[in-house]
Amino acid sequence: MTVAPVAWQWPATILAVILSVSLTGYLSAKLGNGLVKNAMIAM
């Protein structure tokens, strides 16, 4: 069961992956005292 309609499942999955990778980069930069912008783009 998904929240998105059938026609939007692939785009919703891609968006969710992009958001989760960006969040991971942000958190790793904050915890490691790194550059947030570079970490979010590089992930």
N, CA, C and O atoms as CSV, one atom per row, in Angstrom:
chain,resi,resn,atom,element,x,y,z
A,1,MET,N,N,0.850,-1.177,0.000
A,1,MET,CA,C,0.000,0.000,0.000
A,1,MET,C,C,0.895,1.240,0.000
A,1,MET,O,O,1.850,1.336,0.770
A,2,THR,N,N,0.567,2.176,-0.873
A,2,THR,CA,C,1.333,3.412,-0.958
A,2,THR,C,C,0.415,4.616,-0.808
A,2,THR,O,O,-0.804,4.510,-0.943
A,3,VAL,N,N,1.013,5.739,-0.532
A,3,VAL,CA,C,0.252,6.971,-0.392
A,3,VAL,C,C,-0.034,7.576,-1.763
A,3,VAL,O,O,-1.090,8.172,-1.978
A,4,ALA,N,N,0.915,7.420,-2.691
A,4,ALA,CA,C,0.771,8.002,-4.022
A,4,ALA,C,C,-0.111,7.121,-4.910
A,4,ALA,O,O,-0.129,5.898,-4.769
A,5,PRO,N,N,-0.832,7.756,-5.816
A,5,PRO,CA,C,-1.607,6.972,-6.785
A,5,PRO,C,C,-0.675,6.149,-7.685
A,5,PRO,O,O,0.523,6.425,-7.755
A,6,VAL,N,N,-1.207,5.174,-8.348
A,6,VAL,CA,C,-0.406,4.262,-9.170
A,6,VAL,C,C,0.410,5.017,-10.215
A,6,VAL,O,O,1.573,4.686,-10.443
A,7,ALA,N,N,-0.169,6.007,-10.840
A,7,ALA,CA,C,0.541,6.750,-11.888
A,7,ALA,C,C,1.716,7.558,-11.342
A,7,ALA,O,O,2.626,7.910,-12.093
A,8,TRP,N,N,1.704,7.848,-10.068
A,8,TRP,CA,C,2.755,8.691,-9.471
A,8,TRP,C,C,3.717,7.915,-8.588
A,8,TRP,O,O,4.507,8.531,-7.873
A,9,GLN,N,N,3.682,6.594,-8.609
A,9,GLN,CA,C,4.544,5.817,-7.716
A,9,GLN,C,C,6.027,5.984,-8.034
A,9,GLN,O,O,6.830,6.172,-7.121
A,10,TRP,N,N,6.408,5.919,-9.313
A,10,TRP,CA,C,7.826,6.089,-9.661
A,10,TRP,C,C,8.325,7.488,-9.326
A,10,TRP,O,O,9.357,7.607,-8.666
A,11,PRO,N,N,7.643,8.554,-9.747
A,11,PRO,CA,C,8.122,9.897,-9.373
A,11,PRO,C,C,8.161,10.109,-7.856
A,11,PRO,O,O,9.065,10.774,-7.350
A,12,ALA,N,N,7.197,9.554,-7.136
A,12,ALA,CA,C,7.187,9.688,-5.681
A,12,ALA,C,C,8.371,8.948,-5.063
A,12,ALA,O,O,8.955,9.424,-4.089
A,13,THR,N,N,8.728,7.804,-5.610
A,13,THR,CA,C,9.876,7.052,-5.114
A,13,THR,C,C,11.161,7.822,-5.351
A,13,THR,O,O,12.008,7.907,-4.461
A,14,ILE,N,N,11.315,8.382,-6.539
A,14,ILE,CA,C,12.513,9.164,-6.856
A,14,ILE,C,C,12.615,10.379,-5.946
A,14,ILE,O,O,13.695,10.688,-5.444
A,15,LEU,N,N,11.517,11.061,-5.732
A,15,LEU,CA,C,11.511,12.220,-4.834
A,15,LEU,C,C,11.867,11.814,-3.406
A,15,LEU,O,O,12.625,12.519,-2.740
A,16,ALA,N,N,11.344,10.711,-2.934
A,16,ALA,CA,C,11.644,10.245,-1.583
A,16,ALA,C,C,13.125,9.905,-1.431
A,16,ALA,O,O,13.722,10.182,-0.391
A,17,VAL,N,N,13.709,9.315,-2.447
A,17,VAL,CA,C,15.133,8.973,-2.399
A,17,VAL,C,C,15.977,10.245,-2.385
A,17,VAL,O,O,16.934,10.339,-1.617
A,18,ILE,N,N,15.637,11.213,-3.214
A,18,ILE,CA,C,16.382,12.476,-3.243
A,18,ILE,C,C,16.303,13.175,-1.892
A,18,ILE,O,O,17.312,13.674,-1.394
A,19,LEU,N,N,15.122,13.213,-1.301
A,19,LEU,CA,C,14.967,13.849,0.006
A,19,LEU,C,C,15.747,13.116,1.092
A,19,LEU,O,O,16.380,13.751,1.935
A,20,SER,N,N,15.706,11.802,1.079
A,20,SER,CA,C,16.413,11.048,2.120
A,20,SER,C,C,17.928,11.179,1.981
A,20,SER,O,O,18.632,11.265,2.987
A,21,VAL,N,N,18.436,11.197,0.758
A,21,VAL,CA,C,19.871,11.370,0.543
A,21,VAL,C,C,20.302,12.778,0.953
A,21,VAL,O,O,21.367,12.954,1.544
A,22,SER,N,N,19.484,13.774,0.644
A,22,SER,CA,C,19.802,15.138,1.054
A,22,SER,C,C,19.800,15.273,2.572
A,22,SER,O,O,20.675,15.926,3.141
A,23,LEU,N,N,18.835,14.669,3.219
A,23,LEU,CA,C,18.775,14.709,4.678
A,23,LEU,C,C,19.986,14.014,5.294
A,23,LEU,O,O,20.538,14.488,6.288
A,24,THR,N,N,20.397,12.900,4.712
A,24,THR,CA,C,21.575,12.192,5.198
A,24,THR,C,C,22.823,13.061,5.054
A,24,THR,O,O,23.643,13.119,5.970
A,25,GLY,N,N,22.975,13.734,3.920
A,25,GLY,CA,C,24.113,14.625,3.717
A,25,GLY,C,C,24.102,15.784,4.688
A,25,GLY,O,O,25.145,16.161,5.222
A,26,TYR,N,N,22.935,16.349,4.920
A,26,TYR,CA,C,22.803,17.465,5.855
A,26,TYR,C,C,23.198,17.049,7.265
A,26,TYR,O,O,23.981,17.732,7.926
A,27,LEU,N,N,22.656,15.933,7.718
A,27,LEU,CA,C,22.952,15.471,9.071
A,27,LEU,C,C,24.421,15.095,9.241
A,27,LEU,O,O,25.017,15.381,10.279
A,28,SER,N,N,25.002,14.462,8.240
A,28,SER,CA,C,26.414,14.089,8.353
A,28,SER,C,C,27.308,15.318,8.376
A,28,SER,O,O,28.323,15.323,9.073
A,29,ALA,N,N,26.956,16.361,7.629
A,29,ALA,CA,C,27.738,17.591,7.648
A,29,ALA,C,C,27.601,18.305,8.985
A,29,ALA,O,O,28.583,18.823,9.518
A,30,LYS,N,N,26.403,18.334,9.525
A,30,LYS,CA,C,26.185,18.989,10.822
A,30,LYS,C,C,26.926,18.246,11.934
A,30,LYS,O,O,27.574,18.871,12.773
A,31,LEU,N,N,26.835,16.930,11.942
A,31,LEU,CA,C,27.494,16.155,12.990
A,31,LEU,C,C,29.012,16.166,12.850
A,31,LEU,O,O,29.726,16.075,13.848
A,32,GLY,N,N,29.508,16.277,11.626
A,32,GLY,CA,C,30.949,16.272,11.388
A,32,GLY,C,C,31.538,17.649,11.221
A,32,GLY,O,O,32.706,17.779,10.856
A,33,ASN,N,N,30.755,18.690,11.482
A,33,ASN,CA,C,31.204,20.079,11.336
A,33,ASN,C,C,31.757,20.357,9.940
A,33,ASN,O,O,32.780,21.026,9.789
A,34,GLY,N,N,31.077,19.841,8.929
A,34,GLY,CA,C,31.498,20.038,7.551
A,34,GLY,C,C,30.641,21.079,6.858
A,34,GLY,O,O,29.805,21.738,7.476
A,35,LEU,N,N,30.867,21.212,5.562
A,35,LEU,CA,C,30.102,22.147,4.751
A,35,LEU,C,C,28.791,21.483,4.323
A,35,LEU,O,O,28.795,20.469,3.624
A,36,VAL,N,N,27.688,22.062,4.748
A,36,VAL,CA,C,26.377,21.463,4.511
A,36,VAL,C,C,26.050,21.419,3.027
A,36,VAL,O,O,25.592,20.393,2.525
A,37,LYS,N,N,26.279,22.518,2.321
A,37,LYS,CA,C,25.934,22.577,0.895
A,37,LYS,C,C,26.698,21.504,0.108
A,37,LYS,O,O,26.109,20.802,-0.713
A,38,ASN,N,N,27.978,21.379,0.353
A,38,ASN,CA,C,28.774,20.377,-0.358
A,38,ASN,C,C,28.334,18.965,-0.019
A,38,ASN,O,O,28.295,18.104,-0.897
A,39,ALA,N,N,28.005,18.717,1.223
A,39,ALA,CA,C,27.593,17.372,1.634
A,39,ALA,C,C,26.264,16.991,1.012
A,39,ALA,O,O,26.075,15.837,0.628
A,40,MET,N,N,25.344,17.931,0.905
A,40,MET,CA,C,24.024,17.631,0.343
A,40,MET,C,C,24.123,17.372,-1.160
A,40,MET,O,O,23.405,16.525,-1.691
A,41,ILE,N,N,24.999,18.089,-1.840
A,41,ILE,CA,C,25.146,17.923,-3.287
A,41,ILE,C,C,25.949,16.657,-3.599
A,41,ILE,O,O,25.642,15.952,-4.560
A,42,ALA,N,N,26.956,16.370,-2.805
A,42,ALA,CA,C,27.857,15.243,-3.079
A,42,ALA,C,C,27.202,13.893,-2.797
A,42,ALA,O,O,27.595,12.891,-3.394
A,43,MET,N,N,26.227,13.842,-1.915
A,43,MET,CA,C,25.617,12.563,-1.582
A,43,MET,C,C,24.854,12.113,-2.751
A,43,MET,O,O,24.242,11.045,-2.714
